[in-house]
Amino acid sequence: MSGVAVVLGAGRVDVVVDRLRGRILAGGFKDGVLPPQGELAAEFEVSRSVIREAMQRLQSSRLIEMSQGRNARVKLAGSEALIENLQVAMQRSQATLLHLAEVREPLEAEIAALAAERIGDEDLLRLHIAVRKLAEAKSPETQIEADIEFHRILAEATGNPIYLFLMDALAELLRESRRKTIGQGGVQPALLGHQTVLKAVQKRDPKAARAAMLEHVQAARRDLEALTQRKGRK
């Protein structure tokens, strides 16, 4: 009987989690504040222990945040969970930096094209600053961060939060990729690529921006392929 009780308890937790998740995603809690756990237990006709476990799962999923003495609150949308899940998946898979390069080509080319259509003056200024930072950066790490910043600003300029989530999720892999390519060929190829993309975006020319970004990321892919071939011959 105890085993049956555990299964039933787990099933109730799943039901509560699903229903609360649906309500959270639908914006069903006023001011983003969940009712006290006692009220939720009465509403779902379950024990407080079931509610506590359901809340812990929602917190682990980054849907809510809890603090001592206060009702749980809906957590603002962010890319943290996506980043964490993607990084874990990458570590457990056979994915390589060359696979990343293949993904970057259609993704970032479209980001550049949309940015050229939609960018505002403030983001355009930020792109100029990012290019200048890359030109003036002395250490590999500061060069890499300036490089990543340029691509992230473009994603922001699209006005589409999913592009930004994806770029944030890929950021650590992009850093690893840039360490290899900048470390091998220096920063000048990346700087020239950014300048060409910036020129097209500043002209609000989506076609030219797409082509410039595609050439930029394909150059990085060629560098990675060359590095891989050299490593294979050793």
Backbone bond lengths (Angstrom), bond angles and torsions (degrees), N, CA, C in turn:
res aa  C-N    CA-C-N  psi(-1)  N-CA   C-N-CA  omega(-1)  CA-C   N-CA-C  phi
1 M - - - 1.467 - - 1.525 111.44 -
2 S 1.331 117.66 -36.68 1.463 119.35 -177.94 1.516 110.97 -62.93
3 G 1.379 116.47 -37.49 1.461 119.14 177.66 1.509 112.00 -63.86
4 V 1.342 117.31 -40.13 1.460 121.45 177.10 1.515 110.76 -62.10
5 A 1.336 116.01 -41.23 1.466 120.50 -179.50 1.521 111.29 -62.44
6 V 1.352 116.54 -39.26 1.457 119.76 179.25 1.527 110.43 -63.94
7 V 1.349 116.96 -43.50 1.467 120.58 178.80 1.519 111.01 -61.72
8 L 1.332 116.10 -44.42 1.457 119.68 179.09 1.520 110.74 -61.48
9 G 1.352 116.36 -42.10 1.461 119.86 179.37 1.509 111.91 -62.23
10 A 1.350 115.78 -43.41 1.465 119.81 179.27 1.520 110.66 -63.53
11 G 1.358 116.47 -39.19 1.452 120.12 178.58 1.506 112.22 -63.34
12 R 1.318 116.64 -39.49 1.467 120.02 178.17 1.514 111.30 -65.55
13 V 1.318 116.72 -39.61 1.463 120.15 177.34 1.525 109.83 -60.31
14 D 1.335 117.41 -45.12 1.466 121.31 179.68 1.529 111.15 -57.96
15 V 1.347 115.39 -43.77 1.465 119.83 -179.53 1.525 110.55 -62.84
16 V 1.329 116.23 -45.85 1.471 120.12 -179.23 1.527 110.43 -63.24
17 V 1.337 116.19 -43.59 1.466 120.00 179.78 1.525 110.43 -60.09
18 D 1.326 116.89 -46.20 1.468 120.64 -179.18 1.522 111.98 -61.42
19 R 1.325 116.03 -43.07 1.465 119.00 -177.29 1.525 111.52 -71.37
20 L 1.323 117.03 -39.24 1.465 119.38 178.01 1.522 110.70 -68.60
21 R 1.323 116.78 -40.25 1.466 119.92 178.43 1.526 110.27 -59.93
22 G 1.334 116.44 -44.33 1.457 119.73 178.65 1.508 112.33 -60.81
23 R 1.318 116.38 -40.58 1.464 120.03 -179.89 1.528 111.24 -68.77
24 I 1.336 115.99 -39.14 1.465 120.02 178.21 1.521 110.60 -62.29
25 L 1.339 116.70 -48.51 1.467 120.79 -177.69 1.522 111.96 -65.22
26 A 1.339 115.70 -27.23 1.464 119.90 178.67 1.522 112.44 -86.51
27 G 1.340 117.15 0.33 1.458 120.49 -178.91 1.509 112.69 69.82
28 G 1.338 116.29 35.80 1.458 120.69 -173.08 1.506 116.71 -84.67
29 F 1.326 118.73 2.46 1.464 120.78 179.37 1.523 109.60 -111.73
30 K 1.327 115.73 123.20 1.462 121.46 -177.72 1.518 110.14 -60.22
31 D 1.319 115.82 129.05 1.469 123.23 -179.87 1.522 112.40 58.40
32 G 1.332 117.15 16.08 1.449 120.27 177.63 1.512 114.97 73.85
33 V 1.335 117.43 15.97 1.469 121.43 -177.71 1.522 109.37 -105.99
34 L 1.343 116.91 127.12 1.453 121.25 178.46 1.526 110.33 -82.38
35 P 1.336 118.72 152.47 1.473 121.07 176.22 1.525 110.70 -63.81
36 P 1.332 117.59 163.28 1.468 120.59 174.51 1.521 110.64 -57.67
37 Q 1.330 115.60 154.90 1.458 119.51 -176.81 1.523 112.08 -61.78
38 G 1.343 117.07 -32.52 1.457 119.86 178.30 1.522 111.61 -62.92
39 E 1.322 116.61 -41.69 1.469 120.43 178.22 1.523 111.32 -65.40
40 L 1.331 116.24 -39.83 1.466 119.62 178.97 1.531 110.75 -66.05
41 A 1.322 116.09 -38.32 1.467 119.74 178.21 1.526 110.52 -62.05
42 A 1.335 116.56 -42.59 1.464 120.26 179.11 1.528 111.18 -67.46
43 E 1.338 116.19 -40.56 1.463 120.08 -179.47 1.520 111.67 -62.31
44 F 1.339 116.85 -44.02 1.459 120.68 -176.74 1.530 112.83 -91.18
45 E 1.338 115.80 -2.71 1.462 121.41 179.01 1.530 110.97 56.67
46 V 1.332 114.79 48.94 1.462 121.72 176.88 1.522 108.22 -132.60
47 S 1.316 116.55 172.10 1.457 120.67 178.94 1.526 111.02 -77.19
48 R 1.327 116.61 163.40 1.469 120.90 177.01 1.527 111.11 -63.81
49 S 1.343 117.07 -31.71 1.465 119.30 179.66 1.521 110.97 -63.83
50 V 1.337 117.16 -36.36 1.465 120.75 176.24 1.530 109.90 -64.48
51 I 1.316 116.80 -43.80 1.472 120.92 178.50 1.516 110.40 -62.71
52 R 1.344 117.17 -42.97 1.467 119.85 -179.47 1.530 110.89 -60.58
53 E 1.323 116.78 -43.97 1.463 119.08 179.95 1.527 110.93 -66.64
54 A 1.327 116.81 -40.03 1.461 119.93 177.70 1.527 110.68 -61.36
55 M 1.318 116.97 -41.78 1.469 120.61 179.79 1.524 110.91 -65.96
56 Q 1.334 116.80 -37.15 1.463 119.62 178.46 1.521 110.67 -64.65
57 R 1.341 116.16 -38.53 1.468 119.33 177.82 1.525 111.22 -65.62
58 L 1.313 116.49 -42.42 1.466 120.13 179.25 1.524 110.72 -64.95
59 Q 1.314 116.18 -35.30 1.464 119.52 177.34 1.530 110.16 -68.30
60 S 1.339 116.86 -41.79 1.467 120.34 177.79 1.524 111.51 -62.06
61 S 1.331 116.10 -31.52 1.470 121.19 177.49 1.517 112.55 -81.73
62 R 1.341 116.34 0.98 1.474 123.31 178.63 1.525 112.53 64.56
63 L 1.335 116.63 27.15 1.462 119.75 175.74 1.517 111.77 -89.04
64 I 1.335 117.03 -28.11 1.459 120.70 178.62 1.523 109.13 -133.68
65 E 1.316 114.91 164.82 1.462 121.00 171.91 1.516 108.51 -129.72
66 M 1.321 115.68 140.45 1.458 121.14 -176.98 1.515 110.15 -123.89
67 S 1.321 115.73 145.21 1.462 121.43 175.53 1.520 108.48 -142.11
68 Q 1.324 115.77 155.21 1.462 121.77 -175.83 1.525 111.40 -60.24
69 G 1.334 115.63 129.06 1.456 120.64 173.68 1.516 115.20 80.77
70 R 1.341 118.01 6.03 1.468 120.85 -179.29 1.525 109.49 -131.54
71 N 1.319 114.99 152.31 1.460 118.78 175.27 1.526 110.02 -66.00
72 A 1.326 115.75 149.98 1.462 120.20 176.21 1.524 109.55 -62.40
73 R 1.327 115.27 148.28 1.459 121.37 179.61 1.524 109.34 -124.38
74 V 1.318 115.34 149.44 1.461 120.48 175.22 1.521 108.44 -68.41
75 K 1.327 115.41 130.80 1.463 120.34 -179.59 1.515 109.42 -81.49
76 L 1.322 116.29 136.66 1.458 120.78 178.78 1.522 110.00 -61.14
77 A 1.326 115.74 145.31 1.462 120.19 -179.00 1.519 110.19 -62.54
78 G 1.313 115.33 139.84 1.451 121.47 178.51 1.512 109.63 -158.34
79 S 1.315 116.05 177.45 1.464 119.91 -175.27 1.522 112.74 -98.04
80 E 1.355 118.67 3.75 1.456 120.13 -173.14 1.520 112.49 -59.06
81 A 1.338 116.42 -47.79 1.466 119.22 -177.73 1.522 110.97 -64.66
82 L 1.323 117.20 -41.04 1.464 120.96 178.29 1.520 110.13 -61.68
83 I 1.329 116.64 -44.25 1.456 121.00 -179.97 1.519 110.50 -60.43
84 E 1.319 115.77 -49.24 1.464 120.63 -177.61 1.523 110.97 -61.44
85 N 1.324 117.19 -46.76 1.461 120.46 -177.59 1.532 111.66 -65.41
86 L 1.332 116.84 -41.03 1.453 119.65 -179.73 1.524 111.06 -66.90
87 Q 1.324 117.08 -41.33 1.458 119.53 -179.44 1.522 111.26 -64.57
88 V 1.322 116.81 -40.31 1.462 119.99 177.26 1.523 110.23 -63.62
89 A 1.335 116.24 -44.37 1.466 120.08 179.54 1.523 111.09 -61.38
90 M 1.339 117.23 -41.05 1.454 120.85 179.62 1.522 111.12 -63.34
91 Q 1.331 116.06 -42.81 1.454 120.33 -178.72 1.525 111.73 -63.83
92 R 1.332 116.69 -29.73 1.458 120.76 -176.64 1.530 112.50 -93.03
93 S 1.313 117.36 -4.01 1.455 121.04 -176.90 1.529 110.34 -105.87
94 Q 1.321 115.19 -177.83 1.464 121.50 177.06 1.529 111.17 -98.74
95 A 1.329 117.16 19.19 1.463 120.75 -177.54 1.522 110.96 -66.91
96 T 1.323 115.82 144.83 1.455 122.12 -179.98 1.527 109.89 -122.89
97 L 1.323 115.78 174.65 1.453 119.95 176.68 1.533 111.58 -67.36
98 L 1.324 117.14 -25.31 1.463 119.37 174.72 1.526 110.71 -69.65
99 H 1.320 117.41 -34.79 1.466 119.92 173.59 1.531 109.69 -63.00
100 L 1.331 115.88 -42.01 1.464 120.01 176.93 1.526 110.48 -58.90
101 A 1.326 116.68 -42.71 1.467 120.28 -179.07 1.524 111.34 -60.76
102 E 1.334 116.89 -38.34 1.470 120.08 177.62 1.521 111.55 -63.17
103 V 1.329 116.18 -39.03 1.467 120.99 -179.91 1.524 110.58 -68.75
104 R 1.322 115.59 -37.36 1.460 119.54 -176.28 1.526 112.40 -63.18
105 E 1.314 117.47 -34.98 1.465 119.84 -172.45 1.534 112.30 -58.05
106 P 1.332 120.20 -59.10 1.476 118.38 179.03 1.519 112.85 -69.97
107 L 1.338 116.80 -35.30 1.466 120.47 -176.76 1.525 111.36 -65.01
108 E 1.312 116.34 -54.88 1.466 119.09 -174.03 1.518 112.98 -77.38
109 A 1.322 117.03 -26.68 1.468 118.58 174.74 1.529 110.37 -63.80
110 E 1.335 116.15 -41.52 1.464 119.27 179.30 1.528 111.00 -70.86
111 I 1.321 117.08 -36.81 1.467 120.33 175.87 1.529 110.13 -58.49
112 A 1.320 116.82 -46.20 1.469 120.27 -179.24 1.524 111.08 -62.65
113 A 1.329 116.83 -41.11 1.465 120.00 -179.81 1.526 111.19 -64.36
114 L 1.322 116.74 -44.76 1.465 119.93 179.61 1.524 111.27 -67.52
115 A 1.330 116.27 -37.42 1.470 119.37 177.59 1.523 110.40 -61.57
116 A 1.328 117.21 -39.26 1.473 120.32 179.13 1.523 111.17 -62.49
117 E 1.322 116.71 -33.52 1.464 120.62 178.84 1.519 112.50 -75.17
118 R 1.343 116.53 -35.82 1.458 119.96 -164.66 1.523 115.48 -114.49
119 I 1.296 118.88 -8.00 1.459 120.61 -170.36 1.523 111.84 -63.65
120 G 1.334 114.43 141.34 1.460 120.76 175.51 1.519 110.85 -98.91
121 D 1.310 116.18 172.65 1.468 120.74 -176.19 1.528 111.96 -62.66
122 E 1.335 117.26 -36.65 1.462 119.75 -177.89 1.530 111.16 -65.80
123 D 1.330 116.80 -45.55 1.464 119.53 179.12 1.525 111.07 -68.33
124 L 1.313 117.10 -32.84 1.466 119.81 177.21 1.521 110.63 -63.73
125 L 1.322 116.14 -40.97 1.467 120.30 176.29 1.521 110.70 -63.00
126 R 1.334 116.41 -41.04 1.465 120.37 179.01 1.524 111.15 -62.89
127 L 1.333 117.28 -36.32 1.465 120.13 176.78 1.532 111.00 -63.81
128 H 1.334 116.33 -42.63 1.470 119.99 177.33 1.528 110.48 -59.89
129 I 1.314 116.19 -42.57 1.472 120.62 -179.81 1.527 110.32 -64.65
130 A 1.338 116.85 -41.67 1.465 120.53 179.96 1.533 110.83 -63.05
131 V 1.338 117.03 -39.62 1.464 120.30 177.57 1.529 110.12 -64.83
132 R 1.327 116.34 -41.60 1.465 119.26 178.69 1.528 111.02 -64.79
133 K 1.326 116.76 -40.07 1.469 120.39 177.04 1.521 111.09 -59.20
134 L 1.335 116.10 -42.26 1.456 119.57 -179.75 1.528 110.35 -65.22
135 A 1.322 116.67 -39.98 1.465 120.47 179.97 1.523 112.02 -65.92
136 E 1.332 116.41 -33.86 1.471 120.84 -174.89 1.526 113.14 -94.54
137 A 1.329 117.76 -11.67 1.467 120.56 -176.75 1.529 110.04 -65.05
138 K 1.320 115.64 138.76 1.467 120.67 -177.34 1.521 112.98 -103.13
139 S 1.314 117.14 -39.69 1.467 120.05 -176.82 1.521 110.23 -93.00
140 P 1.326 117.58 153.51 1.475 119.98 177.95 1.522 113.01 -56.15
141 E 1.332 117.53 -39.60 1.464 119.31 -177.27 1.531 111.90 -67.37
142 T 1.325 117.70 -40.26 1.469 118.95 178.13 1.528 110.55 -69.80
143 Q 1.316 117.34 -32.10 1.468 120.18 175.02 1.529 110.44 -64.78
144 I 1.318 115.95 -43.75 1.470 120.35 -179.90 1.519 110.43 -62.85
145 E 1.333 118.02 -44.36 1.464 120.52 -178.96 1.522 111.60 -65.05
146 A 1.331 117.34 -37.90 1.471 120.18 176.62 1.525 110.30 -66.17
147 D 1.316 116.77 -37.35 1.463 121.63 177.38 1.523 110.67 -63.08
148 I 1.327 116.42 -49.54 1.466 121.21 -179.85 1.524 110.65 -61.66
149 E 1.334 116.83 -39.64 1.469 121.03 -178.64 1.529 110.85 -61.39
150 F 1.311 117.61 -41.71 1.472 121.54 179.79 1.528 110.57 -57.75
151 H 1.321 116.62 -48.01 1.463 120.80 -177.97 1.532 111.39 -68.09
152 R 1.324 116.31 -33.95 1.466 119.34 179.56 1.532 111.04 -69.45
153 I 1.321 117.19 -38.80 1.465 120.55 178.99 1.528 109.76 -62.77
154 L 1.310 117.16 -40.76 1.464 120.00 176.69 1.527 110.90 -58.96
155 A 1.347 116.33 -43.36 1.465 119.44 178.79 1.522 110.86 -62.24
156 E 1.325 117.56 -41.44 1.470 121.08 177.13 1.519 110.67 -61.71
157 A 1.326 116.19 -39.23 1.464 120.84 -175.21 1.525 112.49 -67.08
158 T 1.337 118.00 -19.22 1.468 119.27 177.45 1.523 111.55 -68.18
159 G 1.337 117.01 -22.76 1.459 120.36 -175.26 1.513 113.33 76.50
160 N 1.325 117.53 3.83 1.465 122.66 -179.95 1.524 108.32 -104.28
161 P 1.340 119.00 109.81 1.470 120.28 -175.19 1.519 113.91 -64.06
162 I 1.328 118.15 -23.32 1.458 119.70 -179.24 1.529 110.59 -68.19
163 Y 1.326 117.47 -37.39 1.459 119.30 175.59 1.532 110.27 -60.75
164 L 1.322 116.53 -40.64 1.459 119.83 179.97 1.522 110.74 -66.82
165 F 1.335 117.64 -41.90 1.459 121.02 176.72 1.530 110.24 -57.84
166 L 1.332 116.39 -45.05 1.459 119.90 -177.90 1.532 111.61 -64.92
167 M 1.324 117.18 -41.63 1.460 119.78 179.20 1.526 111.38 -66.50
168 D 1.328 117.09 -38.55 1.464 119.87 176.34 1.528 110.63 -65.34
169 A 1.334 115.97 -39.18 1.460 119.97 -179.80 1.530 111.40 -65.61
170 L 1.326 116.47 -31.83 1.463 120.96 -178.21 1.525 113.00 -90.14
171 A 1.327 117.49 -2.72 1.465 120.76 -169.58 1.526 113.20 -57.48
172 E 1.338 118.11 -44.85 1.463 119.30 -178.31 1.522 111.47 -65.74
173 L 1.325 116.60 -38.40 1.458 119.61 176.91 1.528 110.73 -66.70
174 L 1.333 116.35 -37.80 1.463 119.98 177.33 1.527 110.87 -64.30
175 R 1.328 116.57 -38.68 1.469 119.59 177.28 1.527 110.42 -61.25
176 E 1.327 115.88 -44.46 1.461 119.57 179.20 1.526 110.94 -61.89
177 S 1.316 116.11 -42.17 1.460 120.62 178.78 1.528 111.06 -62.77
178 R 1.321 116.31 -45.66 1.465 119.88 -178.00 1.527 111.79 -68.17
179 R 1.328 117.90 -32.07 1.472 119.31 176.09 1.525 109.99 -59.09
180 K 1.305 117.06 -38.48 1.455 120.52 -179.14 1.532 111.38 -73.79
181 T 1.333 116.80 -46.72 1.465 118.63 -174.43 1.527 112.12 -75.45
182 I 1.323 117.45 -43.01 1.473 119.37 177.60 1.520 109.94 -67.71
183 G 1.336 115.86 -39.38 1.460 119.38 178.43 1.522 112.35 -62.12
184 Q 1.318 117.20 -30.88 1.460 121.26 -178.40 1.525 112.05 -86.92
185 G 1.328 117.62 -48.37 1.465 120.37 -171.86 1.515 115.36 -109.49
186 G 1.347 116.72 1.07 1.455 119.11 -178.02 1.520 111.93 82.38
187 V 1.322 116.07 177.60 1.458 120.96 -173.15 1.530 112.80 -89.32
188 Q 1.331 117.80 -14.89 1.462 120.16 -172.23 1.529 113.67 -60.57
189 P 1.338 120.02 -43.17 1.473 118.36 177.68 1.532 112.87 -59.60
190 A 1.334 116.87 -41.56 1.468 120.01 178.22 1.516 110.88 -64.61
191 L 1.332 116.85 -41.09 1.463 120.89 -179.69 1.528 110.77 -62.71
192 L 1.322 117.32 -44.33 1.464 120.43 178.83 1.524 111.07 -63.35
193 G 1.323 116.49 -38.83 1.459 120.06 177.74 1.516 111.92 -63.26
194 H 1.322 116.47 -43.38 1.463 120.23 179.07 1.520 111.08 -64.71
195 Q 1.314 116.87 -41.26 1.466 119.99 -179.96 1.528 111.10 -62.77
196 T 1.336 117.13 -39.35 1.462 120.61 179.56 1.528 111.06 -67.32
197 V 1.329 116.11 -42.55 1.468 120.11 177.62 1.524 109.89 -63.39
198 L 1.325 117.04 -44.97 1.459 121.43 -178.99 1.529 110.86 -60.03
199 K 1.306 117.25 -41.86 1.465 120.63 179.98 1.531 110.80 -60.25
200 A 1.335 116.45 -42.49 1.467 120.24 -179.85 1.519 111.64 -69.06
201 V 1.330 116.49 -40.51 1.464 120.60 179.53 1.524 109.79 -65.92
202 Q 1.322 116.98 -40.89 1.463 120.70 -179.67 1.526 111.23 -63.34
203 K 1.324 116.64 -31.53 1.470 120.89 177.37 1.524 112.37 -81.01
204 R 1.349 115.89 -1.48 1.477 121.63 -176.91 1.536 110.03 56.37
205 D 1.336 115.15 44.77 1.462 121.20 -178.30 1.534 108.96 -111.91
206 P 1.337 118.89 93.03 1.468 121.07 -176.74 1.525 113.90 -58.58
207 K 1.340 116.98 -40.88 1.468 120.01 -178.65 1.520 110.97 -62.75
208 A 1.321 116.68 -46.17 1.466 120.55 179.80 1.534 110.96 -67.72
209 A 1.331 116.94 -36.88 1.466 120.37 178.95 1.522 110.89 -65.27
210 R 1.331 115.57 -42.12 1.474 119.55 178.27 1.529 110.32 -62.16
211 A 1.316 117.09 -46.17 1.463 121.02 -178.69 1.530 111.33 -64.85
212 A 1.331 116.54 -41.00 1.465 120.06 -179.32 1.520 111.35 -65.40
213 M 1.337 116.47 -42.28 1.459 119.20 179.39 1.526 110.93 -68.49
214 L 1.306 116.54 -38.97 1.468 119.49 179.07 1.521 110.21 -61.00
215 E 1.308 117.13 -44.37 1.464 120.37 178.11 1.526 110.78 -63.60
216 H 1.329 116.48 -38.50 1.470 121.81 -179.75 1.526 111.31 -62.12
217 V 1.329 117.45 -49.13 1.461 119.93 -176.99 1.534 110.88 -75.91
218 Q 1.337 117.77 -29.34 1.463 119.47 175.57 1.527 110.82 -67.83
219 A 1.336 117.33 -33.87 1.462 120.44 176.21 1.522 110.59 -63.99
220 A 1.341 115.99 -41.07 1.465 119.99 176.84 1.522 110.51 -63.68
221 R 1.334 116.20 -38.86 1.465 120.11 178.54 1.529 110.46 -64.03
222 R 1.319 116.88 -42.05 1.470 119.57 179.38 1.532 110.81 -63.17
223 D 1.325 116.39 -38.69 1.466 120.30 177.66 1.524 110.61 -62.32
224 L 1.339 116.56 -43.52 1.458 120.39 179.22 1.529 111.01 -64.61
225 E 1.320 116.67 -40.45 1.471 119.99 178.41 1.526 111.02 -62.81
226 A 1.330 116.00 -40.67 1.465 119.62 179.10 1.522 110.77 -64.96
227 L 1.325 116.50 -42.18 1.458 120.58 177.71 1.516 111.43 -61.92
228 T 1.329 116.21 -42.28 1.454 121.19 -179.60 1.526 110.58 -64.05
229 Q 1.338 116.77 -41.23 1.467 120.27 179.49 1.517 111.41 -66.08
230 R 1.346 117.08 -40.63 1.453 119.74 178.57 1.522 111.42 -64.56
231 K 1.336 114.21 -40.48 1.459 118.85 178.79 1.518 111.04 -64.46
232 G 1.346 116.45 -37.26 1.455 120.59 -179.62 1.525 112.77 -68.03
233 R 1.340 116.81 -27.61 1.465 119.95 -179.13 1.516 112.88 -80.74
234 K 1.357 115.66 -15.04 1.466 118.49 -177.68 1.517 110.72 -77.06
